[in-house]
Amino acid sequence: MDLSTTIASTAIVLAVILTAGYAFGEAASEPTQEQTIEAREVQRKTAYEGDCETPNKTEEEQLACRDAVRPLETGL
């Protein structure tokens, strides 16, 4: 086998290994953008609902809570 063929074959094998490692390594280590957004929405909704359920809120504070929670419920 020629030296140039050996070098080319080695380069192709290394490129395939690098590409496969990058593709599988990144997917397992970081959450997707959709997962991150869903987690934030759950945290916000939980925080607002807990805040709105306190019994000593004025009517104005309760309305502000409902207005803050409503977009989270509709997905806006």
mmJSON file of the N, C-alpha and C atoms, coordinates in Angstrom:
{"data_MODEL":{"atom_site":{
"group_PDB":["ATOM","ATOM","ATOM","ATOM","ATOM","ATOM","ATOM","ATOM","ATOM","ATOM","ATOM","ATOM","ATOM","ATOM","ATOM","ATOM","ATOM","ATOM","ATOM","ATOM","ATOM","ATOM","ATOM","ATOM","ATOM","ATOM","ATOM","ATOM","ATOM","ATOM","ATOM","ATOM","ATOM","ATOM","ATOM","ATOM","ATOM","ATOM","ATOM","ATOM","ATOM","ATOM","ATOM","ATOM","ATOM","ATOM","ATOM","ATOM","ATOM","ATOM","ATOM","ATOM","ATOM","ATOM","ATOM","ATOM","ATOM","ATOM","ATOM","ATOM","ATOM","ATOM","ATOM","ATOM","ATOM","ATOM","ATOM","ATOM","ATOM","ATOM","ATOM","ATOM","ATOM","ATOM","ATOM","ATOM","ATOM","ATOM","ATOM","ATOM","ATOM","ATOM","ATOM","ATOM","ATOM","ATOM","ATOM","ATOM","ATOM","ATOM","ATOM","ATOM","ATOM","ATOM","ATOM","ATOM","ATOM","ATOM","ATOM","ATOM","ATOM","ATOM","ATOM","ATOM","ATOM","ATOM","ATOM","ATOM","ATOM","ATOM","ATOM","ATOM","ATOM","ATOM","ATOM","ATOM","ATOM","ATOM","ATOM","ATOM","ATOM","ATOM","ATOM","ATOM","ATOM","ATOM","ATOM","ATOM","ATOM","ATOM","ATOM","ATOM","ATOM","ATOM","ATOM","ATOM","ATOM","ATOM","ATOM","ATOM","ATOM","ATOM","ATOM","ATOM","ATOM","ATOM","ATOM","ATOM","ATOM","ATOM","ATOM","ATOM","ATOM","ATOM","ATOM","ATOM","ATOM","ATOM","ATOM","ATOM","ATOM","ATOM","ATOM","ATOM","ATOM","ATOM","ATOM","ATOM","ATOM","ATOM","ATOM","ATOM","ATOM","ATOM","ATOM","ATOM","ATOM","ATOM","ATOM","ATOM","ATOM","ATOM","ATOM","ATOM","ATOM","ATOM","ATOM","ATOM","ATOM","ATOM","ATOM","ATOM","ATOM","ATOM","ATOM","ATOM","ATOM","ATOM","ATOM","ATOM","ATOM","ATOM","ATOM","ATOM","ATOM","ATOM","ATOM","ATOM","ATOM","ATOM","ATOM","ATOM","ATOM","ATOM","ATOM","ATOM","ATOM","ATOM","ATOM","ATOM","ATOM","ATOM","ATOM","ATOM","ATOM","ATOM","ATOM","ATOM"],
"id":[1,2,3,4,5,6,7,8,9,10,11,12,13,14,15,16,17,18,19,20,21,22,23,24,25,26,27,28,29,30,31,32,33,34,35,36,37,38,39,40,41,42,43,44,45,46,47,48,49,50,51,52,53,54,55,56,57,58,59,60,61,62,63,64,65,66,67,68,69,70,71,72,73,74,75,76,77,78,79,80,81,82,83,84,85,86,87,88,89,90,91,92,93,94,95,96,97,98,99,100,101,102,103,104,105,106,107,108,109,110,111,112,113,114,115,116,117,118,119,120,121,122,123,124,125,126,127,128,129,130,131,132,133,134,135,136,137,138,139,140,141,142,143,144,145,146,147,148,149,150,151,152,153,154,155,156,157,158,159,160,161,162,163,164,165,166,167,168,169,170,171,172,173,174,175,176,177,178,179,180,181,182,183,184,185,186,187,188,189,190,191,192,193,194,195,196,197,198,199,200,201,202,203,204,205,206,207,208,209,210,211,212,213,214,215,216,217,218,219,220,221,222,223,224,225,226,227,228],
"type_symbol":["N","C","C","N","C","C","N","C","C","N","C","C","N","C","C","N","C","C","N","C","C","N","C","C","N","C","C","N","C","C","N","C","C","N","C","C","N","C","C","N","C","C","N","C","C","N","C","C","N","C","C","N","C","C","N","C","C","N","C","C","N","C","C","N","C","C","N","C","C","N","C","C","N","C","C","N","C","C","N","C","C","N","C","C","N","C","C","N","C","C","N","C","C","N","C","C","N","C","C","N","C","C","N","C","C","N","C","C","N","C","C","N","C","C","N","C","C","N","C","C","N","C","C","N","C","C","N","C","C","N","C","C","N","C","C","N","C","C","N","C","C","N","C","C","N","C","C","N","C","C","N","C","C","N","C","C","N","C","C","N","C","C","N","C","C","N","C","C","N","C","C","N","C","C","N","C","C","N","C","C","N","C","C","N","C","C","N","C","C","N","C","C","N","C","C","N","C","C","N","C","C","N","C","C","N","C","C","N","C","C","N","C","C","N","C","C","N","C","C","N","C","C","N","C","C","N","C","C"],
"label_atom_id":["N","CA","C","N","CA","C","N","CA","C","N","CA","C","N","CA","C","N","CA","C","N","CA","C","N","CA","C","N","CA","C","N","CA","C","N","CA","C","N","CA","C","N","CA","C","N","CA","C","N","CA","C","N","CA","C","N","CA","C","N","CA","C","N","CA","C","N","CA","C","N","CA","C","N","CA","C","N","CA","C","N","CA","C","N","CA","C","N","CA","C","N","CA","C","N","CA","C","N","CA","C","N","CA","C","N","CA","C","N","CA","C","N","CA","C","N","CA","C","N","CA","C","N","CA","C","N","CA","C","N","CA","C","N","CA","C","N","CA","C","N","CA","C","N","CA","C","N","CA","C","N","CA","C","N","CA","C","N","CA","C","N","CA","C","N","CA","C","N","CA","C","N","CA","C","N","CA","C","N","CA","C","N","CA","C","N","CA","C","N","CA","C","N","CA","C","N","CA","C","N","CA","C","N","CA","C","N","CA","C","N","CA","C","N","CA","C","N","CA","C","N","CA","C","N","CA","C","N","CA","C","N","CA","C","N","CA","C","N","CA","C","N","CA","C","N","CA","C","N","CA","C","N","CA","C","N","CA","C","N","CA","C","N","CA","C"],
"label_alt_id":[null,null,null,null,null,null,null,null,null,null,null,null,null,null,null,null,null,null,null,null,null,null,null,null,null,null,null,null,null,null,null,null,null,null,null,null,null,null,null,null,null,null,null,null,null,null,null,null,null,null,null,null,null,null,null,null,null,null,null,null,null,null,null,null,null,null,null,null,null,null,null,null,null,null,null,null,null,null,null,null,null,null,null,null,null,null,null,null,null,null,null,null,null,null,null,null,null,null,null,null,null,null,null,null,null,null,null,null,null,null,null,null,null,null,null,null,null,null,null,null,null,null,null,null,null,null,null,null,null,null,null,null,null,null,null,null,null,null,null,null,null,null,null,null,null,null,null,null,null,null,null,null,null,null,null,null,null,null,null,null,null,null,null,null,null,null,null,null,null,null,null,null,null,null,null,null,null,null,null,null,null,null,null,null,null,null,null,null,null,null,null,null,null,null,null,null,null,null,null,null,null,null,null,null,null,null,null,null,null,null,null,null,null,null,null,null,null,null,null,null,null,null,null,null,null,null,null,null],
"label_comp_id":["MET","MET","MET","ASP","ASP","ASP","LEU","LEU","LEU","SER","SER","SER","THR","THR","THR","THR","THR","THR","ILE","ILE","ILE","ALA","ALA","ALA","SER","SER","SER","THR","THR","THR","ALA","ALA","ALA","ILE","ILE","ILE","VAL","VAL","VAL","LEU","LEU","LEU","ALA","ALA","ALA","VAL","VAL","VAL","ILE","ILE","ILE","LEU","LEU","LEU","THR","THR","THR","ALA","ALA","ALA","GLY","GLY","GLY","TYR","TYR","TYR","ALA","ALA","ALA","PHE","PHE","PHE","GLY","GLY","GLY","GLU","GLU","GLU","ALA","ALA","ALA","ALA","ALA","ALA","SER","SER","SER","GLU","GLU","GLU","PRO","PRO","PRO","THR","THR","THR","GLN","GLN","GLN","GLU","GLU","GLU","GLN","GLN","GLN","THR","THR","THR","ILE","ILE","ILE","GLU","GLU","GLU","ALA","ALA","ALA","ARG","ARG","ARG","GLU","GLU","GLU","VAL","VAL","VAL","GLN","GLN","GLN","ARG","ARG","ARG","LYS","LYS","LYS","THR","THR","THR","ALA","ALA","ALA","TYR","TYR","TYR","GLU","GLU","GLU","GLY","GLY","GLY","ASP","ASP","ASP","CYS","CYS","CYS","GLU","GLU","GLU","THR","THR","THR","PRO","PRO","PRO","ASN","ASN","ASN","LYS","LYS","LYS","THR","THR","THR","GLU","GLU","GLU","GLU","GLU","GLU","GLU","GLU","GLU","GLN","GLN","GLN","LEU","LEU","LEU","ALA","ALA","ALA","CYS","CYS","CYS","ARG","ARG","ARG","ASP","ASP","ASP","ALA","ALA","ALA","VAL","VAL","VAL","ARG","ARG","ARG","PRO","PRO","PRO","LEU","LEU","LEU","GLU","GLU","GLU","THR","THR","THR","GLY","GLY","GLY","LEU","LEU","LEU"],
"label_asym_id":["A","A","A","A","A","A","A","A","A","A","A","A","A","A","A","A","A","A","A","A","A","A","A","A","A","A","A","A","A","A","A","A","A","A","A","A","A","A","A","A","A","A","A","A","A","A","A","A","A","A","A","A","A","A","A","A","A","A","A","A","A","A","A","A","A","A","A","A","A","A","A","A","A","A","A","A","A","A","A","A","A","A","A","A","A","A","A","A","A","A","A","A","A","A","A","A","A","A","A","A","A","A","A","A","A","A","A","A","A","A","A","A","A","A","A","A","A","A","A","A","A","A","A","A","A","A","A","A","A","A","A","A","A","A","A","A","A","A","A","A","A","A","A","A","A","A","A","A","A","A","A","A","A","A","A","A","A","A","A","A","A","A","A","A","A","A","A","A","A","A","A","A","A","A","A","A","A","A","A","A","A","A","A","A","A","A","A","A","A","A","A","A","A","A","A","A","A","A","A","A","A","A","A","A","A","A","A","A","A","A","A","A","A","A","A","A","A","A","A","A","A","A","A","A","A","A","A","A"],
"label_entity_id":["1","1","1","1","1","1","1","1","1","1","1","1","1","1","1","1","1","1","1","1","1","1","1","1","1","1","1","1","1","1","1","1","1","1","1","1","1","1","1","1","1","1","1","1","1","1","1","1","1","1","1","1","1","1","1","1","1","1","1","1","1","1","1","1","1","1","1","1","1","1","1","1","1","1","1","1","1","1","1","1","1","1","1","1","1","1","1","1","1","1","1","1","1","1","1","1","1","1","1","1","1","1","1","1","1","1","1","1","1","1","1","1","1","1","1","1","1","1","1","1","1","1","1","1","1","1","1","1","1","1","1","1","1","1","1","1","1","1","1","1","1","1","1","1","1","1","1","1","1","1","1","1","1","1","1","1","1","1","1","1","1","1","1","1","1","1","1","1","1","1","1","1","1","1","1","1","1","1","1","1","1","1","1","1","1","1","1","1","1","1","1","1","1","1","1","1","1","1","1","1","1","1","1","1","1","1","1","1","1","1","1","1","1","1","1","1","1","1","1","1","1","1","1","1","1","1","1","1"],
"label_seq_id":[1,1,1,2,2,2,3,3,3,4,4,4,5,5,5,6,6,6,7,7,7,8,8,8,9,9,9,10,10,10,11,11,11,12,12,12,13,13,13,14,14,14,15,15,15,16,16,16,17,17,17,18,18,18,19,19,19,20,20,20,21,21,21,22,22,22,23,23,23,24,24,24,25,25,25,26,26,26,27,27,27,28,28,28,29,29,29,30,30,30,31,31,31,32,32,32,33,33,33,34,34,34,35,35,35,36,36,36,37,37,37,38,38,38,39,39,39,40,40,40,41,41,41,42,42,42,43,43,43,44,44,44,45,45,45,46,46,46,47,47,47,48,48,48,49,49,49,50,50,50,51,51,51,52,52,52,53,53,53,54,54,54,55,55,55,56,56,56,57,57,57,58,58,58,59,59,59,60,60,60,61,61,61,62,62,62,63,63,63,64,64,64,65,65,65,66,66,66,67,67,67,68,68,68,69,69,69,70,70,70,71,71,71,72,72,72,73,73,73,74,74,74,75,75,75,76,76,76],
"pdbx_PDB_ins_code":[null,null,null,null,null,null,null,null,null,null,null,null,null,null,null,null,null,null,null,null,null,null,null,null,null,null,null,null,null,null,null,null,null,null,null,null,null,null,null,null,null,null,null,null,null,null,null,null,null,null,null,null,null,null,null,null,null,null,null,null,null,null,null,null,null,null,null,null,null,null,null,null,null,null,null,null,null,null,null,null,null,null,null,null,null,null,null,null,null,null,null,null,null,null,null,null,null,null,null,null,null,null,null,null,null,null,null,null,null,null,null,null,null,null,null,null,null,null,null,null,null,null,null,null,null,null,null,null,null,null,null,null,null,null,null,null,null,null,null,null,null,null,null,null,null,null,null,null,null,null,null,null,null,null,null,null,null,null,null,null,null,null,null,null,null,null,null,null,null,null,null,null,null,null,null,null,null,null,null,null,null,null,null,null,null,null,null,null,null,null,null,null,null,null,null,null,null,null,null,null,null,null,null,null,null,null,null,null,null,null,null,null,null,null,null,null,null,null,null,null,null,null,null,null,null,null,null,null],
"Cartn_x":[0.835,0.0,0.892,0.456,1.222,1.071,2.042,2.02,0.843,0.562,-0.536,-1.892,-2.07,-3.309,-3.464,-2.381,-2.413,-2.765,-2.174,-2.451,-3.895,-4.394,-5.776,-6.764,-6.49,-7.372,-7.39,-6.235,-6.141,-6.911,-6.806,-7.513,-9.026,-9.497,-10.936,-11.44,-10.69,-11.094,-11.132,-10.131,-10.101,-11.25,-11.591,-12.701,-14.026,-14.227,-15.455,-15.54,-14.439,-14.419,-14.699,-14.091,-14.301,-15.752,-16.322,-17.714,-18.676,-18.466,-19.338,-19.213,-18.021,-17.823,-18.473,-18.387,-19.008,-20.528,-21.081,-22.536,-23.113,-22.521,-23.062,-22.693,-21.546,-21.093,-21.898,-22.247,-22.966,-24.416,-25.032,-26.44,-26.639,-25.678,-25.834,-25.5,-24.676,-24.193,-25.045,-25.706,-26.45,-27.942,-28.812,-30.244,-30.568,-31.622,-32.023,-32.641,-32.78,-33.368,-34.811,-35.524,-36.916,-37.016,-36.108,-36.115,-35.811,-34.903,-34.55,-35.74,-36.43,-37.588,-38.702,-38.966,-40.011,-39.682,-38.434,-38.035,-38.232,-37.884,-38.074,-39.546,-40.397,-41.826,-42.417,-41.987,-42.481,-42.047,-40.804,-40.32,-41.104,-41.324,-42.07,-43.499,-44.135,-45.532,-45.649,-44.741,-44.758,-44.539,-43.609,-43.325,-44.53,-45.147,-46.293,-47.498,-47.745,-48.898,-48.716,-47.516,-47.26,-47.402,-46.963,-47.059,-48.516,-49.302,-50.696,-51.608,-51.174,-52.037,-51.922,-51.052,-50.952,-52.231,-52.78,-54.107,-54.141,-53.039,-53.048,-52.734,-53.178,-52.949,-54.101,-53.765,-54.817,-55.417,-56.541,-57.193,-56.294,-55.598,-54.696,-53.538,-52.999,-51.902,-52.384,-53.599,-54.148,-54.363,-54.845,-55.021,-53.677,-52.656,-51.322,-50.797,-51.048,-50.625,-51.333,-52.633,-53.382,-52.916,-52.64,-52.152,-50.777,-49.973,-48.645,-48.734,-49.683,-49.799,-50.512,-51.453,-52.274,-51.431,-50.411,-49.621,-48.886,-48.524,-47.844,-48.782,-50.053,-51.034,-51.403,-51.442,-51.834,-50.658,-49.443,-48.274,-47.733,-48.099,-47.607,-46.302],
"Cartn_y":[-1.164,0.0,1.244,2.223,3.469,4.26,5.101,5.935,6.913,7.468,8.431,7.773,6.543,5.81,5.529,5.176,4.904,6.174,7.273,8.538,8.967,8.816,9.185,8.305,7.014,6.095,6.437,6.728,7.105,8.401,9.357,10.629,10.426,9.572,9.302,8.623,7.64,6.942,7.913,8.756,9.732,10.74,11.15,12.081,11.451,10.185,9.482,9.352,9.006,8.874,10.226,11.285,12.62,13.066,12.841,13.23,12.454,11.151,10.331,10.746,11.001,11.422,12.756,13.668,14.984,14.864,14.065,13.93,13.277,12.216,11.513,12.193,12.798,13.435,14.672,15.492,16.731,16.459,15.486,15.2,14.704,13.996,13.428,14.433,15.419,16.281,17.53,18.05,19.295,19.075,19.713,19.613,20.428,20.036,20.766,22.096,22.973,24.285,24.129,23.197,22.958,22.477,21.59,21.11,22.243,23.118,24.245,25.188,25.478,26.37,25.763,24.469,23.811,23.831,23.609,23.626,25.016,26.055,27.421,27.753,27.308,27.578,26.9,25.678,24.966,25.693,26.158,26.888,28.186,28.932,30.193,29.953,28.971,28.692,28.261,27.429,26.987,28.156,29.027,30.184,31.119,31.404,32.318,31.713,30.42,29.796,29.781,29.474,29.466,30.86,31.843,33.23,33.693,33.269,33.729,33.048,31.935,31.205,31.677,32.622,33.123,33.879,33.667,34.213,35.713,36.342,37.746,38.69,38.373,39.233,40.218,41.416,42.376,41.99,42.562,42.247,42.631,43.734,44.187,43.201,42.677,41.705,40.393,39.983,38.76,38.912,40.07,40.313,40.31,40.885,40.886,39.464,38.64,37.235,36.505,36.689,36.02,36.468,37.746,38.247,37.681,37.427,36.853,35.375,34.66,33.212,32.907,33.732,33.459,33.201,34.022,33.716,32.382,31.972,30.683,29.523,29.696,28.635,28.503,29.62,29.576,29.299,29.311,29.011,30.198,31.393,32.601,33.048],
"Cartn_z":[0.0,0.0,0.0,-0.73,-0.798,0.496,0.756,1.947,1.912,0.746,0.644,0.904,0.488,0.735,2.229,2.882,4.315,5.095,4.743,5.413,5.18,3.971,3.654,4.415,4.49,5.217,6.704,7.264,8.673,8.939,8.046,8.201,8.165,7.288,7.189,8.458,8.953,10.172,11.351,11.489,12.572,12.457,11.25,11.038,11.462,11.137,11.519,13.036,13.679,15.133,15.796,15.299,15.84,15.685,14.526,14.272,15.165,15.284,16.134,17.593,18.054,19.437,19.722,18.801,18.969,18.996,18.091,17.995,19.244,19.722,20.877,22.186,22.266,23.499,23.848,22.895,23.168,23.537,22.905,23.176,24.599,25.141,26.47,27.568,27.287,28.356,28.585,27.594,27.735,27.452,28.253,27.949,26.69,26.025,24.829,25.23,24.286,24.557,25.028,24.443,24.828,26.279,26.69,28.068,29.046,28.685,29.54,29.703,28.613,28.657,29.504,29.325,30.109,31.6,31.95,33.357,33.962,33.213,33.71,33.893,32.961,33.072,34.3,34.566,35.748,37.019,37.06,38.233,38.444,37.37,37.483,37.955,37.331,37.67,39.131,39.583,40.978,41.92,41.581,42.432,42.503,41.364,41.352,42.057,41.826,42.474,43.981,44.441,45.876,46.459,45.714,46.168,46.201,45.263,45.169,46.181,46.732,47.656,49.101,49.374,50.745,51.087,52.279,52.6,52.871,53.181,53.579,52.42,51.253,50.092,49.947,49.515,49.195,47.857,47.531,46.258,45.08,45.21,44.157,43.958,45.05,44.971,44.357,44.697,44.121,42.613,42.185,40.756,40.032,40.648,40.046,39.918,40.922,40.863,39.727,39.642,38.574,37.198,37.051,35.768,35.434,36.451,36.22,35.888,36.472,36.26,34.948,34.549,33.369,32.105,31.777,30.585,30.687,31.892,32.049,31.775,32.117,31.9,30.426,29.719,28.301,27.389,27.919,27.106,26.353,26.714,26.041,26.598],
"occupancy":[1.0,1.0,1.0,1.0,1.0,1.0,1.0,1.0,1.0,1.0,1.0,1.0,1.0,1.0,1.0,1.0,1.0,1.0,1.0,1.0,1.0,1.0,1.0,1.0,1.0,1.0,1.0,1.0,1.0,1.0,1.0,1.0,1.0,1.0,1.0,1.0,1.0,1.0,1.0,1.0,1.0,1.0,1.0,1.0,1.0,1.0,1.0,1.0,1.0,1.0,1.0,1.0,1.0,1.0,1.0,1.0,1.0,1.0,1.0,1.0,1.0,1.0,1.0,1.0,1.0,1.0,1.0,1.0,1.0,1.0,1.0,1.0,1.0,1.0,1.0,1.0,1.0,1.0,1.0,1.0,1.0,1.0,1.0,1.0,1.0,1.0,1.0,1.0,1.0,1.0,1.0,1.0,1.0,1.0,1.0,1.0,1.0,1.0,1.0,1.0,1.0,1.0,1.0,1.0,1.0,1.0,1.0,1.0,1.0,1.0,1.0,1.0,1.0,1.0,1.0,1.0,1.0,1.0,1.0,1.0,1.0,1.0,1.0,1.0,1.0,1.0,1.0,1.0,1.0,1.0,1.0,1.0,1.0,1.0,1.0,1.0,1.0,1.0,1.0,1.0,1.0,1.0,1.0,1.0,1.0,1.0,1.0,1.0,1.0,1.0,1.0,1.0,1.0,1.0,1.0,1.0,1.0,1.0,1.0,1.0,1.0,1.0,1.0,1.0,1.0,1.0,1.0,1.0,1.0,1.0,1.0,1.0,1.0,1.0,1.0,1.0,1.0,1.0,1.0,1.0,1.0,1.0,1.0,1.0,1.0,1.0,1.0,1.0,1.0,1.0,1.0,1.0,1.0,1.0,1.0,1.0,1.0,1.0,1.0,1.0,1.0,1.0,1.0,1.0,1.0,1.0,1.0,1.0,1.0,1.0,1.0,1.0,1.0,1.0,1.0,1.0,1.0,1.0,1.0,1.0,1.0,1.0,1.0,1.0,1.0,1.0,1.0,1.0],
"B_iso_or_equiv":[0.0,0.0,0.0,0.0,0.0,0.0,0.0,0.0,0.0,0.0,0.0,0.0,0.0,0.0,0.0,0.0,0.0,0.0,0.0,0.0,0.0,0.0,0.0,0.0,0.0,0.0,0.0,0.0,0.0,0.0,0.0,0.0,0.0,0.0,0.0,0.0,0.0,0.0,0.0,0.0,0.0,0.0,0.0,0.0,0.0,0.0,0.0,0.0,0.0,0.0,0.0,0.0,0.0,0.0,0.0,0.0,0.0,0.0,0.0,0.0,0.0,0.0,0.0,0.0,0.0,0.0,0.0,0.0,0.0,0.0,0.0,0.0,0.0,0.0,0.0,0.0,0.0,0.0,0.0,0.0,0.0,0.0,0.0,0.0,0.0,0.0,0.0,0.0,0.0,0.0,0.0,0.0,0.0,0.0,0.0,0.0,0.0,0.0,0.0,0.0,0.0,0.0,0.0,0.0,0.0,0.0,0.0,0.0,0.0,0.0,0.0,0.0,0.0,0.0,0.0,0.0,0.0,0.0,0.0,0.0,0.0,0.0,0.0,0.0,0.0,0.0,0.0,0.0,0.0,0.0,0.0,0.0,0.0,0.0,0.0,0.0,0.0,0.0,0.0,0.0,0.0,0.0,0.0,0.0,0.0,0.0,0.0,0.0,0.0,0.0,0.0,0.0,0.0,0.0,0.0,0.0,0.0,0.0,0.0,0.0,0.0,0.0,0.0,0.0,0.0,0.0,0.0,0.0,0.0,0.0,0.0,0.0,0.0,0.0,0.0,0.0,0.0,0.0,0.0,0.0,0.0,0.0,0.0,0.0,0.0,0.0,0.0,0.0,0.0,0.0,0.0,0.0,0.0,0.0,0.0,0.0,0.0,0.0,0.0,0.0,0.0,0.0,0.0,0.0,0.0,0.0,0.0,0.0,0.0,0.0,0.0,0.0,0.0,0.0,0.0,0.0,0.0,0.0,0.0,0.0,0.0,0.0,0.0,0.0,0.0,0.0,0.0,0.0],
"pdbx_formal_charge":[null,null,null,null,null,null,null,null,null,null,null,null,null,null,null,null,null,null,null,null,null,null,null,null,null,null,null,null,null,null,null,null,null,null,null,null,null,null,null,null,null,null,null,null,null,null,null,null,null,null,null,null,null,null,null,null,null,null,null,null,null,null,null,null,null,null,null,null,null,null,null,null,null,null,null,null,null,null,null,null,null,null,null,null,null,null,null,null,null,null,null,null,null,null,null,null,null,null,null,null,null,null,null,null,null,null,null,null,null,null,null,null,null,null,null,null,null,null,null,null,null,null,null,null,null,null,null,null,null,null,null,null,null,null,null,null,null,null,null,null,null,null,null,null,null,null,null,null,null,null,null,null,null,null,null,null,null,null,null,null,null,null,null,null,null,null,null,null,null,null,null,null,null,null,null,null,null,null,null,null,null,null,null,null,null,null,null,null,null,null,null,null,null,null,null,null,null,null,null,null,null,null,null,null,null,null,null,null,null,null,null,null,null,null,null,null,null,null,null,null,null,null,null,null,null,null,null,null],
"auth_seq_id":[1,1,1,2,2,2,3,3,3,4,4,4,5,5,5,6,6,6,7,7,7,8,8,8,9,9,9,10,10,10,11,11,11,12,12,12,13,13,13,14,14,14,15,15,15,16,16,16,17,17,17,18,18,18,19,19,19,20,20,20,21,21,21,22,22,22,23,23,23,24,24,24,25,25,25,26,26,26,27,27,27,28,28,28,29,29,29,30,30,30,31,31,31,32,32,32,33,33,33,34,34,34,35,35,35,36,36,36,37,37,37,38,38,38,39,39,39,40,40,40,41,41,41,42,42,42,43,43,43,44,44,44,45,45,45,46,46,46,47,47,47,48,48,48,49,49,49,50,50,50,51,51,51,52,52,52,53,53,53,54,54,54,55,55,55,56,56,56,57,57,57,58,58,58,59,59,59,60,60,60,61,61,61,62,62,62,63,63,63,64,64,64,65,65,65,66,66,66,67,67,67,68,68,68,69,69,69,70,70,70,71,71,71,72,72,72,73,73,73,74,74,74,75,75,75,76,76,76],
"auth_comp_id":["MET","MET","MET","ASP","ASP","ASP","LEU","LEU","LEU","SER","SER","SER","THR","THR","THR","THR","THR","THR","ILE","ILE","ILE","ALA","ALA","ALA","SER","SER","SER","THR","THR","THR","ALA","ALA","ALA","ILE","ILE","ILE","VAL","VAL","VAL","LEU","LEU","LEU","ALA","ALA","ALA","VAL","VAL","VAL","ILE","ILE","ILE","LEU","LEU","LEU","THR","THR","THR","ALA","ALA","ALA","GLY","GLY","GLY","TYR","TYR","TYR","ALA","ALA","ALA","PHE","PHE","PHE","GLY","GLY","GLY","GLU","GLU","GLU","ALA","ALA","ALA","ALA","ALA","ALA","SER","SER","SER","GLU","GLU","GLU","PRO","PRO","PRO","THR","THR","THR","GLN","GLN","GLN","GLU","GLU","GLU","GLN","GLN","GLN","THR","THR","THR","ILE","ILE","ILE","GLU","GLU","GLU","ALA","ALA","ALA","ARG","ARG","ARG","GLU","GLU","GLU","VAL","VAL","VAL","GLN","GLN","GLN","ARG","ARG","ARG","LYS","LYS","LYS","THR","THR","THR","ALA","ALA","ALA","TYR","TYR","TYR","GLU","GLU","GLU","GLY","GLY","GLY","ASP","ASP","ASP","CYS","CYS","CYS","GLU","GLU","GLU","THR","THR","THR","PRO","PRO","PRO","ASN","ASN","ASN","LYS","LYS","LYS","THR","THR","THR","GLU","GLU","GLU","GLU","GLU","GLU","GLU","GLU","GLU","GLN","GLN","GLN","LEU","LEU","LEU","ALA","ALA","ALA","CYS","CYS","CYS","ARG","ARG","ARG","ASP","ASP","ASP","ALA","ALA","ALA","VAL","VAL","VAL","ARG","ARG","ARG","PRO","PRO","PRO","LEU","LEU","LEU","GLU","GLU","GLU","THR","THR","THR","GLY","GLY","GLY","LEU","LEU","LEU"],
"auth_asym_id":["A","A","A","A","A","A","A","A","A","A","A","A","A","A","A","A","A","A","A","A","A","A","A","A","A","A","A","A","A","A","A","A","A","A","A","A","A","A","A","A","A","A","A","A","A","A","A","A","A","A","A","A","A","A","A","A","A","A","A","A","A","A","A","A","A","A","A","A","A","A","A","A","A","A","A","A","A","A","A","A","A","A","A","A","A","A","A","A","A","A","A","A","A","A","A","A","A","A","A","A","A","A","A","A","A","A","A","A","A","A","A","A","A","A","A","A","A","A","A","A","A","A","A","A","A","A","A","A","A","A","A","A","A","A","A","A","A","A","A","A","A","A","A","A","A","A","A","A","A","A","A","A","A","A","A","A","A","A","A","A","A","A","A","A","A","A","A","A","A","A","A","A","A","A","A","A","A","A","A","A","A","A","A","A","A","A","A","A","A","A","A","A","A","A","A","A","A","A","A","A","A","A","A","A","A","A","A","A","A","A","A","A","A","A","A","A","A","A","A","A","A","A","A","A","A","A","A","A"],
"auth_atom_id":["N","CA","C","N","CA","C","N","CA","C","N","CA","C","N","CA","C","N","CA","C","N","CA","C","N","CA","C","N","CA","C","N","CA","C","N","CA","C","N","CA","C","N","CA","C","N","CA","C","N","CA","C","N","CA","C","N","CA","C","N","CA","C","N","CA","C","N","CA","C","N","CA","C","N","CA","C","N","CA","C","N","CA","C","N","CA","C","N","CA","C","N","CA","C","N","CA","C","N","CA","C","N","CA","C","N","CA","C","N","CA","C","N","CA","C","N","CA","C","N","CA","C","N","CA","C","N","CA","C","N","CA","C","N","CA","C","N","CA","C","N","CA","C","N","CA","C","N","CA","C","N","CA","C","N","CA","C","N","CA","C","N","CA","C","N","CA","C","N","CA","C","N","CA","C","N","CA","C","N","CA","C","N","CA","C","N","CA","C","N","CA","C","N","CA","C","N","CA","C","N","CA","C","N","CA","C","N","CA","C","N","CA","C","N","CA","C","N","CA","C","N","CA","C","N","CA","C","N","CA","C","N","CA","C","N","CA","C","N","CA","C","N","CA","C","N","CA","C","N","CA","C","N","CA","C","N","CA","C","N","CA","C","N","CA","C"],
"pdbx_PDB_model_num":[1,1,1,1,1,1,1,1,1,1,1,1,1,1,1,1,1,1,1,1,1,1,1,1,1,1,1,1,1,1,1,1,1,1,1,1,1,1,1,1,1,1,1,1,1,1,1,1,1,1,1,1,1,1,1,1,1,1,1,1,1,1,1,1,1,1,1,1,1,1,1,1,1,1,1,1,1,1,1,1,1,1,1,1,1,1,1,1,1,1,1,1,1,1,1,1,1,1,1,1,1,1,1,1,1,1,1,1,1,1,1,1,1,1,1,1,1,1,1,1,1,1,1,1,1,1,1,1,1,1,1,1,1,1,1,1,1,1,1,1,1,1,1,1,1,1,1,1,1,1,1,1,1,1,1,1,1,1,1,1,1,1,1,1,1,1,1,1,1,1,1,1,1,1,1,1,1,1,1,1,1,1,1,1,1,1,1,1,1,1,1,1,1,1,1,1,1,1,1,1,1,1,1,1,1,1,1,1,1,1,1,1,1,1,1,1,1,1,1,1,1,1,1,1,1,1,1,1]
}}}
